Amino acid sequence: MGGVVEIKKLRILNLHGLHLREAARIVTIAKKFSSKVHLWYKTVKVDARSILDVVLLEAPQNSEVTLTVEGPDEKEAMAAISQTFQDGGGI
């Protein structure tokens, strides 16, 4: 596949927002794929493979982040990371 960027909006439901534990889960999953994975919060774009970048988003509870994935395994990466948000109650 590749060439088309997969985009999905995800809501942060965790009382503490997108904090270290959840950021680590996202990074661990993102690193399993060869696609480029980014998270956007407001106007800030970060590499979802970097724990520091993800934590520095400082996305609070009830905020919405945008997940973008581009590459040969983009659909699988999108599904896996989206599932993490769902499993974590919206992280």
Biopython code that builds the backbone (N, CA, C, O; Angstrom):
import numpy as np
from Bio.PDB.StructureBuilder import StructureBuilder

atoms = [
    (1, "MET", "N", (0.840, -1.175, 0.000)),
    (1, "MET", "CA", (0.000, 0.000, 0.000)),
    (1, "MET", "C", (0.884, 1.237, 0.000)),
    (1, "MET", "O", (1.703, 1.408, -0.904)),
    (2, "GLY", "N", (0.737, 2.092, 0.985)),
    (2, "GLY", "CA", (1.561, 3.294, 1.055)),
    (2, "GLY", "C", (1.060, 4.366, 0.115)),
    (2, "GLY", "O", (0.195, 4.118, -0.725)),
    (3, "GLY", "N", (1.601, 5.544, 0.261)),
    (3, "GLY", "CA", (1.219, 6.639, -0.607)),
    (3, "GLY", "C", (0.053, 7.463, -0.086)),
    (3, "GLY", "O", (0.033, 8.685, -0.238)),
    (4, "VAL", "N", (-0.907, 6.804, 0.520)),
    (4, "VAL", "CA", (-2.068, 7.496, 1.084)),
    (4, "VAL", "C", (-1.878, 7.565, 2.592)),
    (4, "VAL", "O", (-1.543, 6.566, 3.228)),
    (5, "VAL", "N", (-2.090, 8.725, 3.151)),
    (5, "VAL", "CA", (-1.931, 8.883, 4.591)),
    (5, "VAL", "C", (-3.241, 8.498, 5.278)),
    (5, "VAL", "O", (-4.301, 9.032, 4.954)),
    (6, "GLU", "N", (-3.158, 7.577, 6.219)),
    (6, "GLU", "CA", (-4.307, 7.202, 7.035)),
    (6, "GLU", "C", (-4.430, 8.239, 8.149)),
    (6, "GLU", "O", (-3.435, 8.571, 8.794)),
    (7, "ILE", "N", (-5.636, 8.754, 8.381)),
    (7, "ILE", "CA", (-5.856, 9.790, 9.396)),
    (7, "ILE", "C", (-7.042, 9.390, 10.261)),
    (7, "ILE", "O", (-8.079, 8.955, 9.759)),
    (8, "LYS", "N", (-6.870, 9.544, 11.571)),
    (8, "LYS", "CA", (-7.965, 9.228, 12.494)),
    (8, "LYS", "C", (-7.888, 10.145, 13.703)),
    (8, "LYS", "O", (-6.806, 10.387, 14.240)),
    (9, "LYS", "N", (-9.027, 10.648, 14.127)),
    (9, "LYS", "CA", (-9.101, 11.471, 15.337)),
    (9, "LYS", "C", (-9.417, 10.557, 16.513)),
    (9, "LYS", "O", (-10.293, 9.696, 16.431)),
    (10, "LEU", "N", (-8.687, 10.758, 17.610)),
    (10, "LEU", "CA", (-8.849, 9.930, 18.800)),
    (10, "LEU", "C", (-9.018, 10.826, 20.023)),
    (10, "LEU", "O", (-8.368, 11.865, 20.131)),
    (11, "ARG", "N", (-9.879, 10.427, 20.930)),
    (11, "ARG", "CA", (-10.158, 11.218, 22.123)),
    (11, "ARG", "C", (-9.379, 10.669, 23.315)),
    (11, "ARG", "O", (-9.286, 9.456, 23.505)),
    (12, "ILE", "N", (-8.824, 11.575, 24.112)),
    (12, "ILE", "CA", (-8.114, 11.223, 25.344)),
    (12, "ILE", "C", (-9.135, 11.251, 26.481)),
    (12, "ILE", "O", (-9.629, 12.319, 26.844)),
    (13, "LEU", "N", (-9.450, 10.089, 27.040)),
    (13, "LEU", "CA", (-10.443, 10.014, 28.100)),
    (13, "LEU", "C", (-9.831, 9.871, 29.489)),
    (13, "LEU", "O", (-10.493, 10.129, 30.494)),
    (14, "ASN", "N", (-8.579, 9.462, 29.541)),
    (14, "ASN", "CA", (-7.910, 9.250, 30.828)),
    (14, "ASN", "C", (-7.919, 10.521, 31.662)),
    (14, "ASN", "O", (-7.664, 11.612, 31.151)),
    (15, "LEU", "N", (-8.210, 10.376, 32.934)),
    (15, "LEU", "CA", (-8.271, 11.498, 33.864)),
    (15, "LEU", "C", (-6.994, 12.331, 33.859)),
    (15, "LEU", "O", (-7.043, 13.547, 34.042)),
    (16, "HIS", "N", (-5.856, 11.682, 33.650)),
    (16, "HIS", "CA", (-4.559, 12.363, 33.679)),
    (16, "HIS", "C", (-4.060, 12.753, 32.293)),
    (16, "HIS", "O", (-2.929, 13.215, 32.144)),
    (17, "GLY", "N", (-4.897, 12.567, 31.284)),
    (17, "GLY", "CA", (-4.492, 12.920, 29.935)),
    (17, "GLY", "C", (-3.506, 11.911, 29.370)),
    (17, "GLY", "O", (-3.417, 10.780, 29.847)),
    (18, "LEU", "N", (-2.781, 12.321, 28.372)),
    (18, "LEU", "CA", (-1.804, 11.450, 27.710)),
    (18, "LEU", "C", (-0.504, 11.516, 28.500)),
    (18, "LEU", "O", (0.377, 12.321, 28.199)),
    (19, "HIS", "N", (-0.393, 10.656, 29.518)),
    (19, "HIS", "CA", (0.794, 10.700, 30.365)),
    (19, "HIS", "C", (1.757, 9.571, 30.031)),
    (19, "HIS", "O", (1.547, 8.843, 29.061)),
    (20, "LEU", "N", (2.788, 9.424, 30.808)),
    (20, "LEU", "CA", (3.930, 8.570, 30.488)),
    (20, "LEU", "C", (3.557, 7.120, 30.177)),
    (20, "LEU", "O", (4.040, 6.571, 29.187)),
    (21, "ARG", "N", (2.736, 6.504, 30.972)),
    (21, "ARG", "CA", (2.413, 5.089, 30.757)),
    (21, "ARG", "C", (1.736, 4.883, 29.405)),
    (21, "ARG", "O", (2.101, 3.977, 28.654)),
    (22, "GLU", "N", (0.759, 5.717, 29.100)),
    (22, "GLU", "CA", (0.048, 5.594, 27.832)),
    (22, "GLU", "C", (0.945, 5.980, 26.653)),
    (22, "GLU", "O", (0.882, 5.367, 25.587)),
    (23, "ALA", "N", (1.766, 6.987, 26.856)),
    (23, "ALA", "CA", (2.715, 7.386, 25.805)),
    (23, "ALA", "C", (3.655, 6.228, 25.489)),
    (23, "ALA", "O", (3.962, 5.981, 24.323)),
    (24, "ALA", "N", (4.107, 5.528, 26.500)),
    (24, "ALA", "CA", (5.011, 4.390, 26.301)),
    (24, "ALA", "C", (4.327, 3.283, 25.509)),
    (24, "ALA", "O", (4.957, 2.642, 24.669)),
    (25, "ARG", "N", (3.043, 3.056, 25.771)),
    (25, "ARG", "CA", (2.317, 2.037, 25.002)),
    (25, "ARG", "C", (2.237, 2.420, 23.528)),
    (25, "ARG", "O", (2.449, 1.584, 22.650)),
    (26, "ILE", "N", (1.935, 3.670, 23.266)),
    (26, "ILE", "CA", (1.832, 4.147, 21.883)),
    (26, "ILE", "C", (3.176, 3.990, 21.163)),
    (26, "ILE", "O", (3.234, 3.493, 20.039)),
    (27, "VAL", "N", (4.242, 4.418, 21.821)),
    (27, "VAL", "CA", (5.583, 4.351, 21.223)),
    (27, "VAL", "C", (5.977, 2.904, 20.936)),
    (27, "VAL", "O", (6.518, 2.610, 19.870)),
    (28, "THR", "N", (5.712, 2.006, 21.871)),
    (28, "THR", "CA", (6.042, 0.593, 21.694)),
    (28, "THR", "C", (5.334, 0.021, 20.471)),
    (28, "THR", "O", (5.934, -0.716, 19.689)),
    (29, "ILE", "N", (4.080, 0.354, 20.310)),
    (29, "ILE", "CA", (3.325, -0.141, 19.154)),
    (29, "ILE", "C", (3.824, 0.511, 17.869)),
    (29, "ILE", "O", (4.029, -0.178, 16.869)),
    (30, "ALA", "N", (4.021, 1.813, 17.881)),
    (30, "ALA", "CA", (4.462, 2.530, 16.673)),
    (30, "ALA", "C", (5.787, 1.981, 16.157)),
    (30, "ALA", "O", (6.002, 1.920, 14.946)),
    (31, "LYS", "N", (6.671, 1.585, 17.058)),
    (31, "LYS", "CA", (7.981, 1.077, 16.656)),
    (31, "LYS", "C", (7.920, -0.298, 16.001)),
    (31, "LYS", "O", (8.900, -0.734, 15.397)),
    (32, "LYS", "N", (6.794, -0.984, 16.109)),
    (32, "LYS", "CA", (6.644, -2.300, 15.492)),
    (32, "LYS", "C", (6.412, -2.205, 13.985)),
    (32, "LYS", "O", (6.520, -3.199, 13.266)),
    (33, "PHE", "N", (6.096, -1.012, 13.523)),
    (33, "PHE", "CA", (5.741, -0.834, 12.117)),
    (33, "PHE", "C", (6.774, 0.013, 11.390)),
    (33, "PHE", "O", (7.468, 0.828, 11.999)),
    (34, "SER", "N", (6.866, -0.188, 10.087)),
    (34, "SER", "CA", (7.818, 0.599, 9.307)),
    (34, "SER", "C", (7.219, 1.916, 8.823)),
    (34, "SER", "O", (7.947, 2.797, 8.368)),
    (35, "SER", "N", (5.910, 2.052, 8.918)),
    (35, "SER", "CA", (5.250, 3.294, 8.496)),
    (35, "SER", "C", (5.631, 4.453, 9.405)),
    (35, "SER", "O", (6.006, 4.262, 10.562)),
    (36, "LYS", "N", (5.526, 5.664, 8.853)),
    (36, "LYS", "CA", (5.714, 6.875, 9.648)),
    (36, "LYS", "C", (4.437, 7.106, 10.447)),
    (36, "LYS", "O", (3.339, 7.117, 9.891)),
    (37, "VAL", "N", (4.590, 7.288, 11.744)),
    (37, "VAL", "CA", (3.434, 7.470, 12.627)),
    (37, "VAL", "C", (3.599, 8.786, 13.375)),
    (37, "VAL", "O", (4.611, 9.013, 14.039)),
    (38, "HIS", "N", (2.594, 9.653, 13.259)),
    (38, "HIS", "CA", (2.638, 10.947, 13.937)),
    (38, "HIS", "C", (1.360, 11.194, 14.714)),
    (38, "HIS", "O", (0.286, 10.725, 14.338)),
    (39, "LEU", "N", (1.487, 11.930, 15.792)),
    (39, "LEU", "CA", (0.344, 12.414, 16.556)),
    (39, "LEU", "C", (0.332, 13.924, 16.479)),
    (39, "LEU", "O", (1.380, 14.566, 16.549)),
    (40, "TRP", "N", (-0.842, 14.486, 16.337)),
    (40, "TRP", "CA", (-1.029, 15.933, 16.310)),
    (40, "TRP", "C", (-1.930, 16.319, 17.472)),
    (40, "TRP", "O", (-2.935, 15.659, 17.732)),
    (41, "TYR", "N", (-1.575, 17.366, 18.155)),
    (41, "TYR", "CA", (-2.464, 17.959, 19.152)),
    (41, "TYR", "C", (-2.410, 19.470, 18.930)),
    (41, "TYR", "O", (-1.354, 20.094, 19.027)),
    (42, "LYS", "N", (-3.556, 20.026, 18.634)),
    (42, "LYS", "CA", (-3.646, 21.422, 18.215)),
    (42, "LYS", "C", (-2.777, 21.594, 16.977)),
    (42, "LYS", "O", (-3.071, 20.983, 15.950)),
    (43, "THR", "N", (-1.735, 22.385, 17.029)),
    (43, "THR", "CA", (-0.875, 22.594, 15.854)),
    (43, "THR", "C", (0.481, 21.902, 15.993)),
    (43, "THR", "O", (1.379, 22.117, 15.180)),
    (44, "VAL", "N", (0.623, 21.078, 17.019)),
    (44, "VAL", "CA", (1.901, 20.417, 17.276)),
    (44, "VAL", "C", (1.876, 18.991, 16.721)),
    (44, "VAL", "O", (0.979, 18.206, 17.027)),
    (45, "LYS", "N", (2.867, 18.678, 15.908)),
    (45, "LYS", "CA", (3.015, 17.347, 15.316)),
    (45, "LYS", "C", (4.240, 16.686, 15.922)),
    (45, "LYS", "O", (5.313, 17.287, 15.973)),
    (46, "VAL", "N", (4.082, 15.429, 16.389)),
    (46, "VAL", "CA", (5.217, 14.716, 16.967)),
    (46, "VAL", "C", (5.343, 13.325, 16.364)),
    (46, "VAL", "O", (4.379, 12.764, 15.842)),
    (47, "ASP", "N", (6.541, 12.788, 16.448)),
    (47, "ASP", "CA", (6.831, 11.431, 16.015)),
    (47, "ASP", "C", (6.336, 10.483, 17.106)),
    (47, "ASP", "O", (6.770, 10.575, 18.254)),
    (48, "ALA", "N", (5.435, 9.579, 16.752)),
    (48, "ALA", "CA", (4.869, 8.653, 17.738)),
    (48, "ALA", "C", (5.853, 7.566, 18.152)),
    (48, "ALA", "O", (5.514, 6.713, 18.973)),
    (49, "ARG", "N", (7.050, 7.581, 17.606)),
    (49, "ARG", "CA", (8.096, 6.633, 18.011)),
    (49, "ARG", "C", (8.997, 7.219, 19.103)),
    (49, "ARG", "O", (9.913, 6.553, 19.585)),
    (50, "SER", "N", (8.732, 8.448, 19.482)),
    (50, "SER", "CA", (9.558, 9.126, 20.483)),
    (50, "SER", "C", (8.751, 9.361, 21.758)),
    (50, "SER", "O", (7.776, 10.112, 21.752)),
    (51, "ILE", "N", (9.154, 8.726, 22.832)),
    (51, "ILE", "CA", (8.446, 8.873, 24.111)),
    (51, "ILE", "C", (8.440, 10.327, 24.560)),
    (51, "ILE", "O", (7.424, 10.825, 25.045)),
    (52, "LEU", "N", (9.556, 10.998, 24.402)),
    (52, "LEU", "CA", (9.647, 12.393, 24.819)),
    (52, "LEU", "C", (8.680, 13.261, 24.011)),
    (52, "LEU", "O", (7.980, 14.107, 24.568)),
    (53, "ASP", "N", (8.650, 13.046, 22.703)),
    (53, "ASP", "CA", (7.741, 13.816, 21.857)),
    (53, "ASP", "C", (6.286, 13.611, 22.268)),
    (53, "ASP", "O", (5.532, 14.574, 22.407)),
    (54, "VAL", "N", (5.896, 12.355, 22.461)),
    (54, "VAL", "CA", (4.496, 12.057, 22.789)),
    (54, "VAL", "C", (4.110, 12.666, 24.137)),
    (54, "VAL", "O", (3.030, 13.242, 24.268)),
    (55, "VAL", "N", (4.968, 12.544, 25.122)),
    (55, "VAL", "CA", (4.682, 13.118, 26.437)),
    (55, "VAL", "C", (4.604, 14.640, 26.363)),
    (55, "VAL", "O", (3.769, 15.254, 27.027)),
    (56, "LEU", "N", (5.466, 15.242, 25.561)),
    (56, "LEU", "CA", (5.488, 16.701, 25.462)),
    (56, "LEU", "C", (4.257, 17.287, 24.762)),
    (56, "LEU", "O", (4.064, 18.503, 24.761)),
    (57, "LEU", "N", (3.428, 16.429, 24.168)),
    (57, "LEU", "CA", (2.167, 16.922, 23.604)),
    (57, "LEU", "C", (1.271, 17.510, 24.697)),
    (57, "LEU", "O", (0.506, 18.446, 24.464)),
    (58, "GLU", "N", (1.390, 16.933, 25.893)),
    (58, "GLU", "CA", (0.603, 17.387, 27.041)),
    (58, "GLU", "C", (-0.884, 17.468, 26.714)),
    (58, "GLU", "O", (-1.552, 18.443, 27.059)),
    (59, "ALA", "N", (-1.395, 16.439, 26.050)),
    (59, "ALA", "CA", (-2.813, 16.391, 25.699)),
    (59, "ALA", "C", (-3.623, 16.017, 26.932)),
    (59, "ALA", "O", (-3.459, 14.918, 27.462)),
    (60, "PRO", "N", (-4.499, 16.910, 27.403)),
    (60, "PRO", "CA", (-5.268, 16.660, 28.613)),
    (60, "PRO", "C", (-6.496, 15.786, 28.366)),
    (60, "PRO", "O", (-6.839, 15.473, 27.226)),
    (61, "GLN", "N", (-7.139, 15.405, 29.450)),
    (61, "GLN", "CA", (-8.379, 14.631, 29.368)),
    (61, "GLN", "C", (-9.389, 15.368, 28.489)),
    (61, "GLN", "O", (-9.476, 16.596, 28.511)),
    (62, "ASN", "N", (-10.143, 14.599, 27.722)),
    (62, "ASN", "CA", (-11.188, 15.082, 26.813)),
    (62, "ASN", "C", (-10.660, 15.824, 25.599)),
    (62, "ASN", "O", (-11.446, 16.379, 24.832)),
    (63, "SER", "N", (-9.363, 15.848, 25.408)),
    (63, "SER", "CA", (-8.824, 16.485, 24.198)),
    (63, "SER", "C", (-8.839, 15.471, 23.062)),
    (63, "SER", "O", (-8.974, 14.266, 23.277)),
    (64, "GLU", "N", (-8.700, 15.986, 21.867)),
    (64, "GLU", "CA", (-8.684, 15.146, 20.687)),
    (64, "GLU", "C", (-7.324, 15.255, 20.023)),
    (64, "GLU", "O", (-6.820, 16.354, 19.790)),
    (65, "VAL", "N", (-6.732, 14.100, 19.720)),
    (65, "VAL", "CA", (-5.478, 14.073, 18.984)),
    (65, "VAL", "C", (-5.756, 13.450, 17.622)),
    (65, "VAL", "O", (-6.698, 12.674, 17.457)),
    (66, "THR", "N", (-4.933, 13.799, 16.666)),
    (66, "THR", "CA", (-5.054, 13.224, 15.333)),
    (66, "THR", "C", (-3.870, 12.309, 15.097)),
    (66, "THR", "O", (-2.717, 12.701, 15.275)),
    (67, "LEU", "N", (-4.168, 11.092, 14.697)),
    (67, "LEU", "CA", (-3.147, 10.096, 14.389)),
    (67, "LEU", "C", (-3.019, 10.023, 12.873)),
    (67, "LEU", "O", (-4.008, 9.827, 12.167)),
    (68, "THR", "N", (-1.786, 10.183, 12.376)),
    (68, "THR", "CA", (-1.542, 10.021, 10.941)),
    (68, "THR", "C", (-0.499, 8.925, 10.742)),
    (68, "THR", "O", (0.497, 8.857, 11.463)),
    (69, "VAL", "N", (-0.745, 8.082, 9.762)),
    (69, "VAL", "CA", (0.153, 6.971, 9.476)),
    (69, "VAL", "C", (0.339, 6.889, 7.965)),
    (69, "VAL", "O", (-0.624, 6.940, 7.201)),
    (70, "GLU", "N", (1.598, 6.760, 7.553)),
    (70, "GLU", "CA", (1.893, 6.650, 6.132)),
    (70, "GLU", "C", (3.012, 5.651, 5.919)),
    (70, "GLU", "O", (4.084, 5.765, 6.514)),
    (71, "GLY", "N", (2.758, 4.682, 5.075)),
    (71, "GLY", "CA", (3.790, 3.701, 4.768)),
    (71, "GLY", "C", (3.206, 2.372, 4.353)),
    (71, "GLY", "O", (1.994, 2.241, 4.183)),
    (72, "PRO", "N", (4.072, 1.381, 4.189)),
    (72, "PRO", "CA", (3.644, 0.088, 3.651)),
    (72, "PRO", "C", (2.696, -0.700, 4.556)),
    (72, "PRO", "O", (1.919, -1.520, 4.067)),
    (73, "ASP", "N", (2.751, -0.463, 5.858)),
    (73, "ASP", "CA", (1.874, -1.189, 6.784)),
    (73, "ASP", "C", (0.969, -0.216, 7.550)),
    (73, "ASP", "O", (0.657, -0.431, 8.722)),
    (74, "GLU", "N", (0.560, 0.844, 6.876)),
    (74, "GLU", "CA", (-0.200, 1.913, 7.521)),
    (74, "GLU", "C", (-1.537, 1.448, 8.092)),
    (74, "GLU", "O", (-1.920, 1.877, 9.180)),
    (75, "LYS", "N", (-2.243, 0.590, 7.388)),
    (75, "LYS", "CA", (-3.547, 0.136, 7.884)),
    (75, "LYS", "C", (-3.393, -0.665, 9.172)),
    (75, "LYS", "O", (-4.174, -0.506, 10.110)),
    (76, "GLU", "N", (-2.384, -1.521, 9.206)),
    (76, "GLU", "CA", (-2.136, -2.327, 10.401)),
    (76, "GLU", "C", (-1.701, -1.449, 11.578)),
    (76, "GLU", "O", (-2.143, -1.646, 12.711)),
    (77, "ALA", "N", (-0.832, -0.481, 11.293)),
    (77, "ALA", "CA", (-0.370, 0.428, 12.346)),
    (77, "ALA", "C", (-1.524, 1.262, 12.881)),
    (77, "ALA", "O", (-1.661, 1.436, 14.092)),
    (78, "MET", "N", (-2.349, 1.773, 11.986)),
    (78, "MET", "CA", (-3.505, 2.572, 12.396)),
    (78, "MET", "C", (-4.424, 1.742, 13.285)),
    (78, "MET", "O", (-4.873, 2.216, 14.329)),
    (79, "ALA", "N", (-4.702, 0.518, 12.881)),
    (79, "ALA", "CA", (-5.592, -0.351, 13.661)),
    (79, "ALA", "C", (-5.014, -0.648, 15.041)),
    (79, "ALA", "O", (-5.735, -0.601, 16.038)),
    (80, "ALA", "N", (-3.732, -0.950, 15.105)),
    (80, "ALA", "CA", (-3.099, -1.309, 16.381)),
    (80, "ALA", "C", (-3.074, -0.127, 17.345)),
    (80, "ALA", "O", (-3.372, -0.287, 18.529)),
    (81, "ILE", "N", (-2.727, 1.040, 16.854)),
    (81, "ILE", "CA", (-2.654, 2.213, 17.736)),
    (81, "ILE", "C", (-4.052, 2.671, 18.136)),
    (81, "ILE", "O", (-4.275, 3.051, 19.285)),
    (82, "SER", "N", (-4.985, 2.636, 17.202)),
    (82, "SER", "CA", (-6.371, 2.995, 17.525)),
    (82, "SER", "C", (-6.933, 2.058, 18.588)),
    (82, "SER", "O", (-7.638, 2.489, 19.500)),
    (83, "GLN", "N", (-6.615, 0.774, 18.460)),
    (83, "GLN", "CA", (-7.092, -0.217, 19.440)),
    (83, "GLN", "C", (-6.529, 0.090, 20.828)),
    (83, "GLN", "O", (-7.211, -0.106, 21.834)),
    (84, "THR", "N", (-5.303, 0.563, 20.879)),
    (84, "THR", "CA", (-4.706, 0.938, 22.162)),
    (84, "THR", "C", (-5.516, 2.034, 22.844)),
    (84, "THR", "O", (-5.711, 2.002, 24.059)),
    (85, "PHE", "N", (-5.981, 2.994, 22.071)),
    (85, "PHE", "CA", (-6.810, 4.052, 22.640)),
    (85, "PHE", "C", (-8.130, 3.465, 23.147)),
    (85, "PHE", "O", (-8.604, 3.841, 24.219)),
    (86, "GLN", "N", (-8.721, 2.550, 22.382)),
    (86, "GLN", "CA", (-9.988, 1.943, 22.788)),
    (86, "GLN", "C", (-9.815, 1.061, 24.005)),
    (86, "GLN", "O", (-10.634, 1.105, 24.922)),
    (87, "ASP", "N", (-8.758, 0.258, 24.029)),
    (87, "ASP", "CA", (-8.503, -0.642, 25.161)),
    (87, "ASP", "C", (-8.210, 0.125, 26.432)),
    (87, "ASP", "O", (-8.555, -0.317, 27.528)),
    (88, "GLY", "N", (-7.574, 1.272, 26.284)),
    (88, "GLY", "CA", (-7.213, 2.075, 27.445)),
    (88, "GLY", "C", (-8.317, 3.050, 27.829)),
    (88, "GLY", "O", (-8.076, 4.020, 28.548)),
    (89, "GLY", "N", (-9.522, 2.790, 27.348)),
    (89, "GLY", "CA", (-10.628, 3.691, 27.678)),
    (89, "GLY", "C", (-10.419, 5.067, 27.075)),
    (89, "GLY", "O", (-10.848, 6.072, 27.641)),
    (90, "GLY", "N", (-9.760, 5.113, 25.925)),
    (90, "GLY", "CA", (-9.483, 6.392, 25.290)),
    (90, "GLY", "C", (-8.149, 6.962, 25.694)),
    (90, "GLY", "O", (-7.837, 8.120, 25.417)),
    (91, "ILE", "N", (-7.361, 6.129, 26.357)),
    (91, "ILE", "CA", (-6.065, 6.510, 26.909)),
    (91, "ILE", "C", (-6.214, 7.769, 27.667)),
    (91, "ILE", "O", (-5.239, 8.276, 28.221)),
]
sb = StructureBuilder()
sb.init_structure("model")
sb.init_model(0)
sb.init_chain("A")
sb.init_seg("    ")
for serial, (resi, resn, name, xyz) in enumerate(atoms, 1):
    if name == "N":
        sb.init_residue(resn, " ", resi, " ")
    sb.init_atom(name, np.array(xyz, "f"), 0.0, 1.0, " ", f" {name:<3s}", serial, name[0])
structure = sb.get_structure()
